[in-house]
């Protein structure tokens, strides 16, 4: 897998060196020699990763990073600071500006490739989610949600079998209001499934278990796959850290741990986890909006047509009966005209609730539109479908509907038409057409009744 990477450095030799290393791994490389040019290229070409030099004249890397992260169009692009500076204070400053990580010059090939691979995996998830996002909200809404999340404490699970270091790290995090659960306190990792976790903090110095195997387990588990993993590593065991990043860890912090760097990295990884989390929730919500009628909570026409087609196919293949029940509220226009559209909406909602309570869990209840409802009845013959429709009709007519804050009580009835699948050559249009004709008969015969057409 290759990525489009923007390299930003005011020294041409440094740019060319990184370009050569990245192109050797078949990445596409964009080059910028200044902060303003980097911002311009990022806006124009939407790189997947930005390698950003810190020490540049005019606008330094910290300011470039802040501007990129403040712009909704570029805030999702991971930024890796590349610098000769190695002090913890400089790394923390970069992470505070929004950078995902640091690489120290001269750039180590293994660390460079590992960092790029890790960010590419992260991008693959977020990019797919952003493309599939279906809620219709404008770009930047996710970023705005993250601003609200920034004040919420992180949920950290610390896995370290050394009581002294575990207690020290947990204390650092708790001092800042983060919620920390340690392996030594819980005795097991079962708590991960009970409460959502932002960051898994795993010590590669642990000896009672294999930290890398545990890291691999978390990246393959549905419960923890999207959770950011921060590894604690001994500086002399760099190969172990590189392997952890290859497995799927998000970041590495070297022991002995600096408090400010720990807090900054936990904050960065928390943002990453919640970014994915918010995107997933919006995608799920978008999928729900595409099939759910927002007023009643029933399935809409789009979902109804799709499901009915599938149920018809299964019924034909399995030689089983299938029926549909089409219902319409009697004199619904009179309710709207007399009590207003708010009362009409409340009647629709109550009808939906009574429908749910009087059909089987296997039945699919839909609102195609207006005052019309339809129920798909799998494995149900025409006689049983008529009996079910009569049960629903009685449930609706049995009690008045309270509307407008219980200030009005309205009597409501429905008419229903039932039809059943008529062999392998029957079409959805014909099945629905018969139900509609039966409903028309019920209306013509005086309303508040059930009629059926078998074929």
N, C-alpha and C positions, 0 to 999 in steps of 0.2 A: 504494500500500500504506500503510495506516495502522497506528499502534501505540498501545498503552495505556501512557501515560507518567505516572509519579509525579513531581510537582514539589514539592520540599521547601525552604521558606524561611520564616524567622520574620517577615519583613516582607511584609505583604499586597500592597503595591504591586508588589513583585518577583514574587510568585506570579502575580498577575493579568496582569502583562506577559508572562511566559513562557507562561501559559495562552493568551493571545490569539494569540501567535506560533505556537504549536503547533496550536491549533484552526483557524487560518487554513490550515494544511496538512492539515486533516481528521484530526488525531490525537485520540484520546480522552485526556482529562487528569484525573488525580487530584491532589488538593492536600493537603499536610500542613504544619503550622506549627511542628512541633518534631521532635526526633529520635525520642523514644518513639512519637509518633503515626505517623511515617514507617515505623518498624519494624512497628507494628501493621497499617497499611494494606498494606505489602508482603507480610506473611504472609496477610492476608485476601483480597487481590485479585490477587496475582501479576502485578504490572506487568511489561511487557517491557523498559522502560528507566527508570532513576531519575536525575533531575537534582537533585543534592544540594548545597545551600548549605553552605559550610564554617563560617562564623562565625555560630553560633547559641548562645544562652544555654543553660546546663545541659549538654546533651550536644551537642558540636560534630559537624560533618560527618565528621571523621576517625573518631570513635568509632562513629558510626552505620554508616559503611561497614564498619568492622571487624566489627561485630556481624552485619550482613547477610551478609558473606562467611563468617563462622564458622558460620552456620546452613545446613545442607544444603538446607532448603526454599527459601532465597532466595539462596544463593551463586552461582547461575547467572545472576542478573539483572545486566546491565551497569550500572555506576554512573559517572556523569559529574559531577565536582565543578564547581560553579558558584560563583565567588568573585571578589572584588575583588583578591585577592592574586595577584601575578604573578611573584614570585621563584621561581627554580628550586628552592630548598629547599622551598618550600610545595608545588610540583607533585610533587616527589619524595615528599614525605610522604604525599600523597594516593594516589599510585601504589603506594607501599609498603603502604598500608592496603587495597589491593585495587581501587581505582578504575580504570576503563578509560581515562578521559581527563579533561581539564580544559577548562573554558570560562571566560574572564575577563569580568567585568562591565565595561562594558555588553556584553551578549551580542550578537555579530555574527550577523545573520540567516543569512547564507550558511554560516558555520561551524556554527551550530546545526543547520541543515537537513542539512548534509553529515554531521555527526557522527551525527545520528539515523538517516539513511539507511544509513550504514555499519553501525551497530549492529543495525538491522533485518535487514540481509542476514546478519549473523553469527547473529542469533537464529533466522532462518528455517532455517539449517542445523542448529544445535544442537537446536532445538525438534523438528524432524522426526526427528532421530536419537534423541532421548529418547523420543518417542512410539513409535518402531519398535523400541526396545530390547527384546530378547526373551530375555535371559539369565536373568531371574528374580532378579537381585541387588537388594538393597534400595537405596532412595534414599540417596545419600551415598557409595556405593562408588566412584563416579567421582571425587568430591571427595577421598576418602581416597587414591586412587591419585595424584592430583595433589600431595598432600602429600609422597608418596614421590618424585615427579618433581622437586620443588622443589630438591633437592640435586644434581640432575644438570645438568651444564653444557649451555648452549644450543648449538645448531648454527646458526651464522649465515653467510650468504653475502652479502658486501659488494660492491656494484657501484658503483664510483666510479672515474672515469678520471683523477683527480688523485692522483699518487703520494704527495704530502705528506699530504693529508687522509686518504687511504686507509690509509696506514701509521699515522697517529695514532689513527684510530678503531679499527683492528684491534688496536693495542697496548693501548688502554683495555679492550677486551673480553677479550683474552688474559690480562691481569693478573688478571682475576677467574676464570680457568679456563675461559672459553668457547672453543669450537672455532670458528675463523674461517677461511673460505676467501674470498680476494679475487679479483676479476676480473683484477687485474694479475698475481696469482700463477698462476692456473689458465690464463689466456689465453683461456678460453671458459667458457660456462655449461653445458657438457655434464656437469660434475660433479654438477649438481643431480639428475640421474636416477640417479646411483650411490649417493648417501647421502641419507637423509631430512634435510630442512632445517626448522628451527623458525621462523627469521625471515629474510626477504629484506630487506636494508638497502640501499635505492637512493637515490643522490644525484641530486636534481633539478638540481644545479649542473653535472652532466656535460654535455660539449659534443660528444663523439665519437659519441654515439648519442642517440636520443630516449627519455628516461626514462619519459615517460608512455605511449608506445607499448609500451615494454618491460613496464611495469606491467600494461597491458591484456593483453599476451601471457601473462603469468604467471597472471592470473585466468581465462583461458580454457583453460589447459593442464591436463590431467588430473593431471600430476605435481605441479604447484605450486598448484593452485586453492585448496586448504585452508590453504596456508602464509600466515602473517601477513606483511604487507608494511609496513615502516616507512620512510617517506620523509624524506630530509634536505632541508630547504628554506631558501632565503634569506628572511628576514623581509619583504623588499620585494616578493617574488613570491608573495603570498598566494593570488592567483587560481590559480596553478599547483598549489599545495597542495590547494586546494579541488577542482580538477579531478581530482587524483590520488585523493582520497577518494571522489569520485563514481565513478571507474573501479573502485574496489574496494580501495584501500589501507586498512590498518587504523589507521594512526596517522601523525603528522607530528612531527618534531623539528626545531627551528630552529637554523641555524648562527649563530654558532660554537657547537659542541656542548659542553654541560656534561657532564662525565664521570658524575656521579651520576644526572643525568636520563637519560642514555643507558642506563646499566645498569638503572635502574628500568623504563624503557620496554621494553627487550629482555626483561627478566624477565616483564613483563605480557604481552607478545605471545607469548612462549614458552608461558606458561600457556594462552593462548587456542588456539594451534596444537595443543598436546598434549591439551587438553580435547576438541577435535573429533576428534583422532586416537584417543583412548581410547574415545570414544563410538562411532566407526566400528568399532573392533575389537570392542567388545561387541556391536554390532548384527550384525556378520559372524559372531561366535561364537554369538550367539543363533539366527541363521538356520541355522548348521551343526548346532546342537543339535536343531533342529526336524526335521532329516532324517537325522541320523546316529545309529546305534546306538553308544552310548558304550563298550560292552564290546569289540566287535569292529572298530569303525570302518567297518562296512558300512552301506549305506543301510537305513533302517527301513521299517516297513509303510506309513507315510504317504507317503513318497517313492515306494515301490514301486508303490502303487496309482495315484498320479499319473502316473508314467512309463509304466506298462504301458498305461494308457488312451491316452496320446499315441502310443505305439508301435503300438498296434492301429489307431488312426486313420490313421497314416502308411502302415501296411502295406496297409490297404484302399484308400486313395487311390492308392498306387503299385503296387498289385497285386503285392506282394512277400510272401514267407513270413515268419512270426514264430512262434517257439516259446518255451516256458517250461520250466524244469527245476526241479522241487521236490525238495529233499533233506532227509533226516531222519537224525540220528545213531542208530545201532542201540544199544539197551540203555543209553541215556544215564543213566537213573535208577540203574542198577547202578554206573556210574562215580561218581556223586554219593554214593551210599550207602556205597560201599567206600572211596573216597579223600577224600571231602568236597567241598563246593561250590567251594572254591578250585581244586581239580584240575579240576572240571567247567568252571569259567570258562576255565582255561588250555586245555582241549581245544577249547572253542568258539573261542577266539582262534586256535589253530593250524589248525582247520578253515577259518576265514575266510582265513588266509594261504595255505593250499594251494589254496583256491578261486581267489583272486586270481591265483596263479601258473599256473593251468591253464585260464583262460578268455581270451577276446580282450579287447583294450582297449575295444572297442565294446559288450561285454556288460555288463549292469548286475547287480551282485551285491548281494543284500539279505538281511537277517535279519529276517523278520517277527516272530519271537519265539521264546522257548524254544530248543529244539534244532533248529529248522526253518530252512532256508535256501531262497532262491529266486533263480534266475538268469534274467533276460530276455535272449533271444537274437534280436536283430534280423536280418533277411535270412537266416534259418536254417530249412531244412526239417526235417521230423520225423526223417528218417534222420540228418542231420548233428547234430541236437540230441541224439539217442541216443548217437552216437559221442562227442560232447562230454561227456555225462553219464558215459559209461563211462570216459573219460580221467580225470575228476575222481574217480570211485569208486576207480580203481586208485591214484591219487596219495594218497588218504587211507589206503588199506589197505596201501600199500607199506612204510611204516615206522612204528615205534611212536612214541607221543607222550610226550615228557619232561614230567613235571609235578612240582610241589612242590619246586622248586629242583633239578630233575634227579635227585631221590632215588627217583622212581618212573617206570617206563616202562609205558605203557598201550597195548594194541592197540585200535584204533578202526576201525569200518567204518561206511559209510553206505548207505542205500537211496535210490533216486531214481525219480521219476515224471516222464515227459515228455508234453507235449501241444502241439499246434500250432493256430494260428488256422484256423478253418473258415468262411471266407467273410464277407461283409459283415454278415450277421445274427448272427454269433457275438458273445456278450457276454463281458465280463471274468469274470463269475461262472461262466459255462459253461466257459471256457478253464481257469480255476483249478480248477474242479470236476473236470475230466478229469485234470488233473495230480495232484490229490489222490487220485483213484481209482486212477491208475496207481501212485502211491506205496504205496497200501494193498495193491495186488497184489504189489508187490515185497516188502513186509513179510510178507505171507501166504505167499509162495513161498520163504521162508527167509532173507530179508534179504541185505544186501551184494550187491545186484543192481540192474539198471535195467529198468524196464517203461515202456511207452508206450501211450497211447490217442489215436488220430488224430482220432476224431470221436465 
